[in-house]
Every structure is written in C-alpha cells, then in structure tokens.
Amino acid sequence: MSRHFQVTFDAHDPRALSAFWRDALGYVHPGPPGVDLPEGADPLAAWDDFLARIGVPEDQRNTRSAIEDPDGNGPRVFFQQVPEDKVAKNRVHLDVRAAPGLEGEERMAALEAECDRLLGLGAKRLRRFEPEPPMSTGFLVMADPEGNEFCLD
C-alpha cells in the first residue's frame, strides 16, 4: 500500500517561499481551520486574521506556511522557519515537470519559457543540460529564492 506524503522545506521566510512555490507549481494556500473562504478571498490575509484572533504573537505568525494541490493529487508542501542558513547542496530536490511529452528543441524551448517565468518570481537559473538521448532529454537546474535547488524537466 502506498503512502501519502508531505514535502517539507526549511526556510527563513516561510510565507514568501510558500508564495514562490505556490506560483511555481500552480498550488494554493489553504484557508485556516474552520474558516470558509469566499471565492477570490486572500487565504494569507485570512491566516493573518485567524492567527491574530487566536492570540499568536505577531513575531510568530511567519513560522510556518503550507500549499496544496487544488486538484488534490500532488503532495502538500509545508514550510517551517529555521534560524540556520542553507550551507550545502540540498540532498533532495524537486523535479518540476514543465515539458511533459515534448522532445528536442521543442522541449528545451518550453523549459526556457518556464525558466523565464520563474525568474520573474525570484528564482535563479544555475545551469542547462542539453538532451543526450537515450538517457537524458535535457533539463535546467534552478534555485528558489532561498537557494534550494530544483530542476525544470
């Protein structure tokens, strides 16, 4: 039997990093427990109100954040605040499938277009690996705003 899992990121700024990954993955921020958000409502603003209402001190309101797949298929992604800096290459990273079914130059062009979009959200481009059939179809290595590496593939 397979298990459901959550991906957890250590972060300096959980709210900002979760917003980056929300936009990168097409995920959403869930609303607070017991709060029914009207369509178009800002879930982060609802969290601010909720945390204030339950007495969480303002300096502790950015210690965690989460995003979820709006279709319920992908894993939940959780962000927790940590004091230490990222000091080495991460041992686990996400491969973001940005060009499913595409090959060759068409694939690389789709990856480059997604790279440009993510650069606008605060990502950094690290390097490009050209297709080397049959073992590699090509990919781009990037870093999120806090330096966590991921691949566009």
DSSP file with accessible surface (Angstrom, degrees, kcal/mol):
  #  RESIDUE AA STRUCTURE BP1 BP2  ACC     N-H-->O    O-->H-N    N-H-->O    O-->H-N    TCO  KAPPA ALPHA  PHI   PSI    X-CA   Y-CA   Z-CA
    1    1 A M              0   0  212      0, 0.0     2,-0.1     0, 0.0     0, 0.0   0.000 360.0 360.0 360.0 127.8    0.0    0.0    0.0
    2    2 A S        -     0   0  111      1,-0.0     2,-0.4     0, 0.0     0, 0.0  -0.371 360.0-133.7 -76.1 162.9    1.4    3.4   -1.0
    3    3 A R        -     0   0  199     -2,-0.1     2,-0.2     0, 0.0    -1,-0.0  -0.884   9.3-122.9-118.0 148.3    1.5    6.3    1.5
    4    4 A H        -     0   0  196     -2,-0.4     2,-0.3    71,-0.0     0, 0.0  -0.585  37.7-170.8 -78.8 150.8    0.6    9.9    1.1
    5    5 A F        -     0   0  137     -2,-0.2    71,-0.6     2,-0.0     2,-0.4  -0.957  20.2-139.3-143.7 163.2    3.5   12.2    2.0
    6    6 A Q  E     -a   76   0A  79     -2,-0.3     2,-0.5    69,-0.2    71,-0.2  -0.946  16.8-136.4-119.5 141.8    4.2   15.9    2.5
    7    7 A V  E     -a   77   0A  33     69,-2.4    71,-3.1    -2,-0.4     2,-0.5  -0.872  22.8-158.5 -97.6 130.4    7.3   17.7    1.3
    8    8 A T  E     -a   78   0A  65     -2,-0.5     2,-0.4    69,-0.2    71,-0.2  -0.945   6.9-165.5-117.3 131.4    8.8   20.0    3.9
    9    9 A F  E     -a   79   0A  21     69,-2.9    71,-2.6    -2,-0.5     2,-0.3  -0.942  16.5-138.5-109.6 133.6   11.1   23.0    3.3
   10   10 A D  E     +a   80   0A  77     -2,-0.4     2,-0.3    69,-0.2    71,-0.2  -0.731  38.3 173.9 -80.5 141.8   13.2   24.7    5.9
   11   11 A A  E     -a   81   0A   1     69,-2.4    71,-2.2    -2,-0.3    73,-0.1  -0.990  47.4-144.8-151.1 152.9   13.0   28.4    5.3
   12   12 A H  S    S+     0   0   75     -2,-0.3    -1,-0.1     1,-0.2    69,-0.1   0.829 108.6  25.9 -80.3 -39.3   13.9   31.8    6.7
   13   13 A D  S  > S-     0   0   65      1,-0.1     4,-2.6    67,-0.1     5,-0.3  -0.776  70.0-179.9-127.7  83.7   10.7   33.3    5.3
   14   14 A P  H  > S+     0   0    0      0, 0.0     4,-2.6     0, 0.0     5,-0.2   0.871  81.2  53.1 -54.8 -39.2    8.0   30.6    5.1
   15   15 A R  H  > S+     0   0   78     47,-0.2     4,-1.9     2,-0.2     5,-0.1   0.949 113.1  41.8 -63.8 -48.3    5.3   32.9    3.8
   16   16 A A  H  > S+     0   0   50      2,-0.2     4,-2.1     1,-0.2    -1,-0.2   0.914 116.4  48.6 -66.9 -41.2    7.4   34.3    0.9
   17   17 A L  H  X S+     0   0    2     -4,-2.6     4,-2.4     1,-0.2     5,-0.2   0.910 110.6  51.0 -68.3 -37.4    8.9   30.9    0.0
   18   18 A S  H  X S+     0   0    0     -4,-2.6     4,-2.6    -5,-0.3    -1,-0.2   0.887 108.2  53.0 -66.4 -34.4    5.5   29.3    0.0
   19   19 A A  H  X S+     0   0   22     -4,-1.9     4,-2.1    -5,-0.2    -1,-0.2   0.905 108.6  50.3 -66.5 -39.9    4.2   32.0   -2.3
   20   20 A F  H  X S+     0   0    7     -4,-2.1     4,-2.5     1,-0.2    -2,-0.2   0.968 114.7  42.3 -59.8 -52.2    7.0   31.3   -4.7
   21   21 A W  H  X S+     0   0    2     -4,-2.4     4,-2.5     2,-0.2     6,-0.4   0.846 109.5  59.0 -68.5 -31.3    6.3   27.6   -4.8
   22   22 A R  H  X>S+     0   0   63     -4,-2.6     5,-1.7    -5,-0.2     4,-1.4   0.963 113.1  38.9 -56.5 -49.8    2.5   28.2   -5.0
   23   23 A D  H  <5S+     0   0   62     -4,-2.1    -2,-0.2     1,-0.2    -1,-0.2   0.864 115.4  52.7 -72.1 -34.6    3.0   30.1   -8.2
   24   24 A A  H  <5S+     0   0    6     -4,-2.5    -1,-0.2    -5,-0.2    -2,-0.2   0.894 121.2  30.9 -65.9 -39.4    5.7   27.8   -9.5
   25   25 A L  H  <5S-     0   0   51     -4,-2.5    -1,-0.2    -5,-0.2    -2,-0.2   0.525 105.4-116.2 -99.6  -8.9    3.5   24.7   -9.0
   26   26 A G  T  <5 +     0   0   53     -4,-1.4    -3,-0.2    -5,-0.2    -4,-0.1   0.803  68.9 141.3  74.4  27.6    0.1   26.1   -9.6
   27   27 A Y      < -     0   0   30     -5,-1.7     2,-0.3    -6,-0.4    42,-0.2  -0.262  41.9-132.9 -90.1-177.0   -0.8   25.2   -6.0
   28   28 A V  B     -C   68   0B  64     40,-2.6    40,-2.9    -2,-0.1    -1,-0.0  -0.949  15.9-114.5-135.8 154.7   -2.9   27.2   -3.5
   29   29 A H        -     0   0    9     -2,-0.3    38,-0.2    38,-0.2     2,-0.1  -0.819  38.5-131.0 -83.2 126.3   -2.6   28.3    0.1
   30   30 A P        -     0   0   25      0, 0.0    36,-0.1     0, 0.0    -1,-0.0  -0.417  23.2-109.1 -73.0 157.3   -5.4   26.6    2.1
   31   31 A G        -     0   0   28      1,-0.1     3,-0.1     4,-0.1    13,-0.1  -0.318  43.7 -82.5 -77.3 166.8   -7.5   28.6    4.4
   32   32 A P    >   -     0   0    4      0, 0.0     3,-1.9     0, 0.0    -1,-0.1  -0.267  61.7 -77.3 -64.7 158.5   -7.3   28.4    8.2
   33   33 A P  T 3  S+     0   0   86      0, 0.0     3,-0.1     0, 0.0     0, 0.0  -0.317 116.7   8.5 -60.9 134.5   -9.1   25.6   10.1
   34   34 A G  T 3  S+     0   0   91      1,-0.2     2,-0.6    -3,-0.1     0, 0.0   0.499  99.4 120.2  76.5   4.0  -12.8   26.3   10.4
   35   35 A V    <   -     0   0   48     -3,-1.9     2,-0.8     2,-0.0    -1,-0.2  -0.905  52.2-153.1-106.8 121.7  -12.7   29.3    8.1
   36   36 A D        -     0   0  159     -2,-0.6     0, 0.0    -3,-0.1     0, 0.0  -0.844  17.0-150.0 -93.5 107.0  -14.9   29.2    5.0
   37   37 A L        -     0   0   54     -2,-0.8     3,-0.1    -5,-0.1    -6,-0.1  -0.654   9.5-130.6 -81.8 127.9  -13.2   31.4    2.4
   38   38 A P    >   -     0   0   94      0, 0.0     3,-2.2     0, 0.0    -1,-0.0  -0.379  45.0 -79.1 -68.3 154.5  -15.4   33.2   -0.1
   39   39 A E  T 3  S+     0   0  203      1,-0.3     3,-0.1    -2,-0.0     0, 0.0  -0.294 119.9  18.8 -55.7 134.1  -14.3   32.9   -3.7
   40   40 A G  T 3  S+     0   0   80      1,-0.3    -1,-0.3    -3,-0.1     2,-0.1   0.368  90.5 139.3  86.0  -5.5  -11.5   35.3   -4.5
   41   41 A A    <   -     0   0   39     -3,-2.2    -1,-0.3     1,-0.1     3,-0.1  -0.421  60.1-113.7 -71.0 148.5  -10.6   35.8   -0.8
   42   42 A D     >  -     0   0   88      1,-0.2     4,-2.1    -3,-0.1     5,-0.2  -0.732  21.3-159.9 -84.2 111.5   -6.9   36.0    0.0
   43   43 A P  H  > S+     0   0   27      0, 0.0     4,-2.2     0, 0.0    -1,-0.2   0.847  90.5  55.8 -64.2 -30.4   -6.0   33.0    2.2
   44   44 A L  H  > S+     0   0   18      2,-0.2     4,-2.2     1,-0.2     5,-0.1   0.906 107.7  48.1 -69.3 -37.4   -2.9   34.6    3.5
   45   45 A A  H  > S+     0   0   37      2,-0.2     4,-2.4     1,-0.2    -1,-0.2   0.903 110.1  53.1 -65.8 -38.0   -4.9   37.6    4.8
   46   46 A A  H  X S+     0   0   16     -4,-2.1     4,-2.6     1,-0.2    -2,-0.2   0.893 108.2  50.5 -64.1 -37.5   -7.4   35.1    6.3
   47   47 A W  H  X S+     0   0   75     -4,-2.2     4,-3.1     2,-0.2     5,-0.3   0.910 107.7  53.0 -64.7 -42.6   -4.5   33.4    8.1
   48   48 A D  H  X S+     0   0   56     -4,-2.2     4,-2.1     1,-0.2    -2,-0.2   0.945 112.9  44.1 -57.2 -46.5   -3.3   36.8    9.4
   49   49 A D  H  X S+     0   0  105     -4,-2.4     4,-2.6     2,-0.2    -2,-0.2   0.920 114.6  49.4 -63.2 -45.3   -6.8   37.4   10.8
   50   50 A F  H  X S+     0   0   30     -4,-2.6     4,-2.1     2,-0.2    -2,-0.2   0.937 111.7  47.3 -61.0 -48.0   -7.1   33.9   12.2
   51   51 A L  H  <>S+     0   0   26     -4,-3.1     5,-2.7     1,-0.2     4,-0.3   0.894 113.4  48.5 -64.6 -38.6   -3.7   34.0   13.9
   52   52 A A  H ><5S+     0   0   47     -4,-2.1     3,-1.3    -5,-0.3    -1,-0.2   0.931 110.4  52.6 -64.5 -42.9   -4.4   37.4   15.5
   53   53 A R  H 3<5S+     0   0  162     -4,-2.6    -2,-0.2     1,-0.3    -1,-0.2   0.853 110.1  46.8 -63.9 -34.5   -7.8   36.2   16.7
   54   54 A I  T 3<5S-     0   0   99     -4,-2.1    -1,-0.3    -5,-0.2    -2,-0.2   0.404 120.6-107.3 -91.8   5.0   -6.3   33.2   18.4
   55   55 A G  T < 5 +     0   0   57     -3,-1.3    -3,-0.2    -4,-0.3    -2,-0.1   0.663  58.8 159.6  87.1  18.2   -3.6   35.2   20.1
   56   56 A V      < -     0   0   33     -5,-2.7    -1,-0.3    -6,-0.2     5,-0.1  -0.625  48.2-112.9 -73.1 124.6   -0.5   34.2   18.2
   57   57 A P    >   -     0   0   60      0, 0.0     3,-2.3     0, 0.0     4,-0.3  -0.264  21.8-118.0 -58.1 145.4    2.1   37.0   18.7
   58   58 A E  G >  S+     0   0  157      1,-0.3     3,-1.4     2,-0.2     4,-0.2   0.854 112.7  59.2 -55.8 -37.0    2.8   38.9   15.5
   59   59 A D  G 3  S+     0   0  135      1,-0.3    -1,-0.3     2,-0.1     3,-0.1   0.576 107.5  48.3 -73.3  -3.4    6.5   37.9   15.6
   60   60 A Q  G X  S+     0   0  103     -3,-2.3     3,-0.9     1,-0.1    -1,-0.3   0.340  83.7  91.6-113.6   7.9    5.5   34.2   15.4
   61   61 A R  T <  S+     0   0   69     -3,-1.4     3,-0.2    -4,-0.3    -2,-0.1   0.555  84.5  51.9 -83.7  -7.7    3.0   34.4   12.6
   62   62 A N  T 3  S+     0   0   49     -4,-0.2    -1,-0.3    -3,-0.1   -47,-0.2  -0.109  75.5 104.3-116.0  35.7    5.5   33.6    9.9
   63   63 A T  S <  S+     0   0   32     -3,-0.9    18,-2.9     1,-0.2     2,-0.3   0.641  89.0  10.8 -89.9 -13.9    7.0   30.4   11.4
   64   64 A R  E     +B   80   0A 160     16,-0.2     2,-0.3    -3,-0.2    16,-0.2  -0.991  57.9 171.9-159.0 157.6    5.1   28.1    9.0
   65   65 A S  E     -B   79   0A  18     14,-1.9    14,-3.1    -2,-0.3     2,-0.3  -0.956  11.2-159.2-157.8 164.8    3.1   28.0    5.9
   66   66 A A  E     -B   78   0A  10     -2,-0.3     2,-0.3    12,-0.2    12,-0.2  -0.991   4.8-160.3-150.4 154.4    1.7   25.4    3.5
   67   67 A I  E     -B   77   0A   0     10,-2.5    10,-2.5    -2,-0.3     2,-0.3  -0.954  11.2-162.0-132.1 155.3    0.5   25.0    0.0
   68   68 A E  B     -C   28   0B  74    -40,-2.9   -40,-2.6    -2,-0.3     8,-0.1  -0.967  30.1-102.8-137.2 152.6   -1.7   22.3   -1.5
   69   69 A D    >   -     0   0   29      5,-0.4     3,-1.6    -2,-0.3   -42,-0.1  -0.602  28.7-143.2 -69.9 122.2   -2.6   21.0   -5.0
   70   70 A P  T 3  S+     0   0   72      0, 0.0    -1,-0.2     0, 0.0   -43,-0.1   0.774 101.8  51.1 -63.6 -20.9   -6.0   22.4   -5.8
   71   71 A D  T 3  S-     0   0  126     -3,-0.0    -2,-0.1     0, 0.0   -44,-0.0   0.497 110.1-124.2 -90.7  -7.1   -6.9   19.1   -7.5
   72   72 A G  S <  S+     0   0   63     -3,-1.6     4,-0.1     3,-0.1    -3,-0.0   0.614  83.0 104.7  77.0  13.9   -5.9   17.1   -4.5
   73   73 A N        +     0   0  137      2,-0.1    -1,-0.0     0, 0.0     0, 0.0   0.876  63.8  62.1 -94.1 -44.4   -3.4   14.9   -6.5
   74   74 A G  S    S-     0   0   27      1,-0.1    -5,-0.4     0, 0.0    -2,-0.0  -0.327  93.1 -86.8 -82.6 167.7    0.0   16.2   -5.5
   75   75 A P        -     0   0   43      0, 0.0   -69,-0.2     0, 0.0     2,-0.2  -0.326  41.9-106.3 -71.3 153.6    1.6   16.2   -2.1
   76   76 A R  E     -a    6   0A  92    -71,-0.6   -69,-2.4    -8,-0.1     2,-0.5  -0.517  32.1-143.2 -70.2 145.1    1.1   19.0    0.4
   77   77 A V  E     -aB   7  67A   4    -10,-2.5   -10,-2.5   -71,-0.2     2,-0.4  -0.977  15.3-165.5-118.6 125.7    4.2   21.2    0.7
   78   78 A F  E     -aB   8  66A  35    -71,-3.1   -69,-2.9    -2,-0.5     2,-0.5  -0.879   5.5-159.4-114.4 141.2    5.0   22.6    4.2
   79   79 A F  E     -aB   9  65A   0    -14,-3.1   -14,-1.9    -2,-0.4     2,-0.4  -0.984   9.8-173.5-123.1 124.2    7.4   25.4    5.0
   80   80 A Q  E     -aB  10  64A  75    -71,-2.6   -69,-2.4    -2,-0.5     2,-0.2  -0.957  25.9-117.0-122.7 138.4    8.9   25.8    8.5
   81   81 A Q  E     +a   11   0A  86    -18,-2.9   -69,-0.2    -2,-0.4   -18,-0.1  -0.518  34.5 176.8 -74.8 133.4   11.0   28.6    9.8
   82   82 A V        -     0   0   22    -71,-2.2   -72,-0.0    -2,-0.2    -2,-0.0  -0.969  29.6-139.2-132.5 150.5   14.6   27.7   10.8
   83   83 A P  S    S+     0   0  114      0, 0.0     2,-0.1     0, 0.0    -1,-0.1   0.795  75.6  85.0 -80.9 -27.0   17.3   30.1   12.0
   84   84 A E  S    S-     0   0  111      1,-0.1     2,-0.1   -73,-0.1    -2,-0.1  -0.406  76.6-118.7 -82.1 154.0   20.3   28.5   10.2
   85   85 A D        -     0   0  115     -2,-0.1     2,-0.5     1,-0.1    -1,-0.1  -0.464  33.2 -99.4 -80.2 157.5   21.3   29.2    6.6
   86   86 A K        +     0   0   83     60,-0.2    -1,-0.1    -2,-0.1     3,-0.1  -0.668  45.2 177.3 -73.1 124.7   21.4   26.6    3.9
   87   87 A V        +     0   0  139     -2,-0.5     2,-0.3     1,-0.1    -1,-0.1   0.540  53.3  21.2-113.9  -9.4   25.1   25.7    3.8
   88   88 A A  S    S-     0   0   65      0, 0.0    -1,-0.1     0, 0.0     3,-0.1  -0.923  96.6 -62.7-148.3 173.8   25.3   22.9    1.1
   89   89 A K        -     0   0  117     -2,-0.3     2,-0.1     1,-0.1    59,-0.1  -0.355  62.3-107.3 -59.7 135.1   23.6   21.4   -1.8
   90   90 A N        -     0   0   29      1,-0.1    -1,-0.1    -4,-0.0     3,-0.0  -0.415  18.3-143.7 -66.8 143.7   20.2   20.0   -0.8
   91   91 A R  S    S+     0   0  240      1,-0.1     2,-0.4    -2,-0.1    -1,-0.1   0.643  87.5  38.8 -83.8 -18.4   20.1   16.2   -0.7
   92   92 A V  S    S+     0   0  121     57,-0.0     2,-0.3     2,-0.0    -1,-0.1  -0.992  72.4 172.2-128.2 137.7   16.6   16.1   -2.0
   93   93 A H        -     0   0   69     -2,-0.4     2,-0.4    55,-0.1    57,-0.2  -0.961  31.0-108.4-141.4 164.0   15.2   18.4   -4.7
   94   94 A L        -     0   0   39     55,-0.5    57,-2.4    -2,-0.3     2,-0.6  -0.728  16.2-150.6 -91.3 139.3   12.0   18.7   -6.7
   95   95 A D  E     -d  151   0C  72     -2,-0.4     2,-0.7    55,-0.2    57,-0.2  -0.960  16.2-152.6-103.6 113.2   11.9   18.0  -10.4
   96   96 A V  E     -d  152   0C  17     55,-3.4    57,-2.7    -2,-0.6     2,-1.3  -0.804  10.6-137.8 -91.6 115.1    9.2   20.3  -11.8
   97   97 A R        +     0   0  159     -2,-0.7    55,-0.1    55,-0.2    -1,-0.0  -0.586  41.3 155.0 -76.8  95.5    7.7   18.6  -14.9
   98   98 A A        +     0   0   28     55,-2.0    -1,-0.2    -2,-1.3    16,-0.1   0.471  68.8  35.2-104.1  -4.5    7.5   21.7  -17.2
   99   99 A A  S >  S+     0   0    2     54,-1.1     3,-1.8    -3,-0.1    -1,-0.2  -0.225  72.8 179.0-144.9  51.2    7.6   20.0  -20.6
  100  100 A P  T 3  S+     0   0  104      0, 0.0     3,-0.1     0, 0.0    -3,-0.0  -0.312  73.8   6.5 -61.8 134.0    5.8   16.6  -20.4
  101  101 A G  T 3  S+     0   0   81      1,-0.2     2,-0.2     0, 0.0     6,-0.1   0.341 101.7 118.5  81.5  -7.2    5.7   14.7  -23.7
  102  102 A L    <   -     0   0   49     -3,-1.8     2,-0.3     4,-0.1    -1,-0.2  -0.649  41.6-168.7 -93.7 154.6    8.0   17.2  -25.5
  103  103 A E    >>  -     0   0  151     -2,-0.2     4,-1.2    -3,-0.1     3,-0.9  -0.915  42.6  -9.3-136.6 161.4   11.4   16.3  -27.0
  104  104 A G  H 3> S-     0   0   36     -2,-0.3     4,-2.3     1,-0.2     5,-0.2  -0.153 122.6  -9.5  59.0-139.8   14.4   18.1  -28.5
  105  105 A E  H 3> S+     0   0  137      1,-0.2     4,-2.6     2,-0.2    -1,-0.2   0.839 134.8  57.7 -65.0 -34.1   14.3   21.8  -29.2
  106  106 A E  H <> S+     0   0  131     -3,-0.9     4,-1.9     2,-0.2    -1,-0.2   0.924 109.5  46.3 -61.9 -41.8   10.6   22.0  -28.6
  107  107 A R  H  X S+     0   0   12     -4,-1.2     4,-2.4     2,-0.2    -2,-0.2   0.944 113.1  47.7 -64.2 -49.0   11.2   20.6  -25.1
  108  108 A M  H  X S+     0   0    1     -4,-2.3     4,-2.6     1,-0.2    -2,-0.2   0.882 109.8  53.5 -64.4 -35.5   14.1   22.9  -24.3
  109  109 A A  H  X S+     0   0   60     -4,-2.6     4,-2.3     2,-0.2    -1,-0.2   0.911 109.1  49.1 -64.9 -39.7   12.1   25.9  -25.6
  110  110 A A  H  X S+     0   0   29     -4,-1.9     4,-2.2     2,-0.2    -2,-0.2   0.911 111.7  49.2 -65.5 -40.6    9.3   25.0  -23.2
  111  111 A L  H  X S+     0   0    0     -4,-2.4     4,-2.6     1,-0.2    -2,-0.2   0.912 110.6  50.4 -64.3 -41.2   11.8   24.7  -20.3
  112  112 A E  H  X S+     0   0   42     -4,-2.6     4,-2.5     2,-0.2    -2,-0.2   0.898 109.2  51.4 -64.0 -39.3   13.4   28.0  -21.2
  113  113 A A  H  X S+     0   0   60     -4,-2.3     4,-1.9     2,-0.2    -2,-0.2   0.927 112.3  45.7 -64.4 -42.8    9.9   29.7  -21.2
  114  114 A E  H  X S+     0   0   39     -4,-2.2     4,-2.6     2,-0.2     5,-0.2   0.897 109.9  55.6 -67.0 -37.2    9.1   28.3  -17.8
  115  115 A C  H  X S+     0   0    0     -4,-2.6     4,-2.6     1,-0.2    -2,-0.2   0.939 106.4  50.6 -57.9 -47.1   12.6   29.3  -16.6
  116  116 A D  H  X S+     0   0  102     -4,-2.5     4,-1.6     1,-0.2    -1,-0.2   0.906 110.3  49.9 -59.0 -42.0   11.8   32.9  -17.7
  117  117 A R  H  X S+     0   0  107     -4,-1.9     4,-0.6     1,-0.2    -1,-0.2   0.938 112.6  46.4 -62.6 -44.5    8.5   32.8  -15.8
  118  118 A L  H ><>S+     0   0    1     -4,-2.6     5,-2.4     1,-0.2     3,-0.8   0.845 105.4  59.3 -70.6 -32.1   10.2   31.5  -12.6
  119  119 A L  H ><5S+     0   0   68     -4,-2.6     3,-1.5     1,-0.2    -1,-0.2   0.911 102.3  55.2 -59.3 -39.0   13.0   34.1  -12.8
  120  120 A G  H 3<5S+     0   0   70     -4,-1.6    -1,-0.2     1,-0.3    -2,-0.2   0.725 105.4  53.0 -65.6 -20.1   10.3   36.7  -12.7
  121  121 A L  T <<5S-     0   0   60     -3,-0.8    -1,-0.3    -4,-0.6    -2,-0.2   0.434 132.7 -87.9 -93.0  -3.9    9.1   35.1   -9.4
  122  122 A G  T < 5S+     0   0   36     -3,-1.5    -3,-0.2    -4,-0.4    -2,-0.1   0.470  81.1 136.8 113.7   2.1   12.5   35.3   -7.8
  123  123 A A      < -     0   0    8     -5,-2.4     2,-0.4    -8,-0.1    -1,-0.3  -0.310  44.2-135.4 -73.6 166.2   14.2   32.0   -8.9
  124  124 A K  E     -E  143   0C 115     19,-2.7    19,-2.4    -2,-0.0     2,-0.5  -0.973  10.0-131.5-122.3 140.3   17.8   31.8  -10.1
  125  125 A R  E     +E  142   0C  95     -2,-0.4    17,-0.2    17,-0.2     3,-0.1  -0.774  26.8 174.0 -88.6 130.3   19.0   29.9  -13.2
  126  126 A L  E     -     0   0C  71     15,-2.8     2,-0.3    -2,-0.5    16,-0.2   0.832  54.8 -28.9-104.8 -49.1   22.1   27.8  -12.4
  127  127 A R  E     -E  141   0C 106     14,-1.7    14,-3.1     2,-0.0     2,-0.4  -0.985  46.2-126.9-166.6 163.3   22.8   25.7  -15.5
  128  128 A R  E     -E  140   0C  71     -2,-0.3     2,-0.5    12,-0.2    12,-0.2  -0.943  13.1-159.3-118.5 136.2   21.4   24.0  -18.6
  129  129 A F  E     -E  139   0C  82     10,-3.0    10,-2.0    -2,-0.4     3,-0.1  -0.976  19.3-137.4-116.0 119.4   21.9   20.3  -19.5
  130  130 A E        -     0   0   90     -2,-0.5     8,-0.4     8,-0.2    10,-0.0  -0.332  34.6 -84.8 -71.3 156.1   21.4   19.6  -23.2
  131  131 A P        -     0   0   35      0, 0.0     6,-0.2     0, 0.0    -1,-0.1  -0.341  41.5-177.0 -61.0 137.2   19.5   16.5  -24.3
  132  132 A E  B >>  -G  136   0D 139      4,-2.1     4,-1.6    -3,-0.1     3,-1.0  -0.657  33.2-121.0-135.1  75.0   21.7   13.4  -24.5
  133  133 A P  T 34 S+     0   0  111      0, 0.0     4,-0.1     0, 0.0     0, 0.0  -0.237  82.5  19.6 -58.0 148.8   19.5   10.6  -25.8
  134  134 A P  T 34 S+     0   0  125      0, 0.0     3,-0.1     0, 0.0     0, 0.0  -0.992 132.5  35.1 -92.9  -0.5   18.7    7.9  -24.8
  135  135 A M  T <4 S+     0   0  173     -3,-1.0     2,-0.4     1,-0.2     0, 0.0   0.749 119.8  31.6 -88.3 -24.7   19.5    8.7  -21.2
  136  136 A S  B  <  -G  132   0D  31     -4,-1.6    -4,-2.1     1,-0.1    -1,-0.2  -0.995  46.9-167.7-138.4 136.2   18.6   12.4  -20.8
  137  137 A T        -     0   0   77     -2,-0.4   -33,-0.1    -6,-0.2    -1,-0.1   0.357  61.8 -96.8 -97.6   3.7   16.0   14.5  -22.5
  138  138 A G        -     0   0    0     -8,-0.4     2,-0.3    -6,-0.1    -1,-0.2   0.157  46.3-171.3  93.4 146.5   17.6   17.7  -21.2
  139  139 A F  E     -E  129   0C  56    -10,-2.0   -10,-3.0    14,-0.1     2,-0.4  -0.982  20.1-121.5-162.7 167.2   16.8   19.9  -18.2
  140  140 A L  E     -EF 128 152C   0     12,-2.2    12,-2.9    -2,-0.3     2,-0.5  -0.958  18.1-143.7-118.5 137.4   17.5   23.2  -16.4
  141  141 A V  E     +EF 127 151C   8    -14,-3.1   -15,-2.8    -2,-0.4   -14,-1.7  -0.879  30.6 166.9-100.7 130.8   18.9   23.4  -12.8
  142  142 A M  E     -EF 125 150C   0      8,-3.3     8,-2.5    -2,-0.5     2,-0.4  -0.796  27.1-134.9-133.5 173.4   17.5   26.4  -10.9
  143  143 A A  E     -EF 124 149C   5    -19,-2.4   -19,-2.7     6,-0.3     6,-0.2  -0.995  18.8-128.3-133.5 141.4   17.3   27.7   -7.3
  144  144 A D    >   -     0   0    0      4,-2.4     3,-2.4    -2,-0.4   -22,-0.1  -0.181  48.5 -81.7 -75.6 177.0   14.3   29.1   -5.5
  145  145 A P  T 3  S+     0   0   54      0, 0.0    -1,-0.1     0, 0.0   -22,-0.1   0.727 132.6  48.0 -58.5 -19.0   14.6   32.5   -3.7
  146  146 A E  T 3  S-     0   0   52      2,-0.1   -60,-0.2  -129,-0.1   -23,-0.1   0.298 123.9 -99.8-104.1  10.5   16.2   30.8   -0.6
  147  147 A G    <   +     0   0   24     -3,-2.4     2,-0.4     1,-0.3   -24,-0.0   0.490  69.9 148.2  91.6   4.8   18.8   28.8   -2.7
  148  148 A N        -     0   0   22    -59,-0.1    -4,-2.4     1,-0.1    -1,-0.3  -0.600  45.3-129.0 -74.0 124.1   17.1   25.4   -2.7
  149  149 A E  E     + F   0 143C  36     -2,-0.4   -55,-0.5    -6,-0.2     2,-0.3  -0.444  35.2 164.1 -75.5 146.1   18.0   23.7   -6.0
  150  150 A F  E     - F   0 142C   1     -8,-2.5    -8,-3.3   -57,-0.2     2,-0.4  -0.950  27.2-124.9-150.7 163.6   15.3   22.2   -8.3
  151  151 A C  E     -dF  95 141C  11    -57,-2.4   -55,-3.4    -2,-0.3     2,-0.6  -0.921   3.3-145.3-115.4 142.5   15.1   21.1  -11.9
  152  152 A L  E      dF  96 140C   0    -12,-2.9   -12,-2.2    -2,-0.4   -55,-0.2  -0.934 360.0 360.0 -95.7 120.4   12.9   22.0  -14.7
  153  153 A D              0   0   31    -57,-2.7   -55,-2.0    -2,-0.6   -54,-1.1  -0.860 360.0 360.0-142.8 360.0   12.5   18.8  -16.6
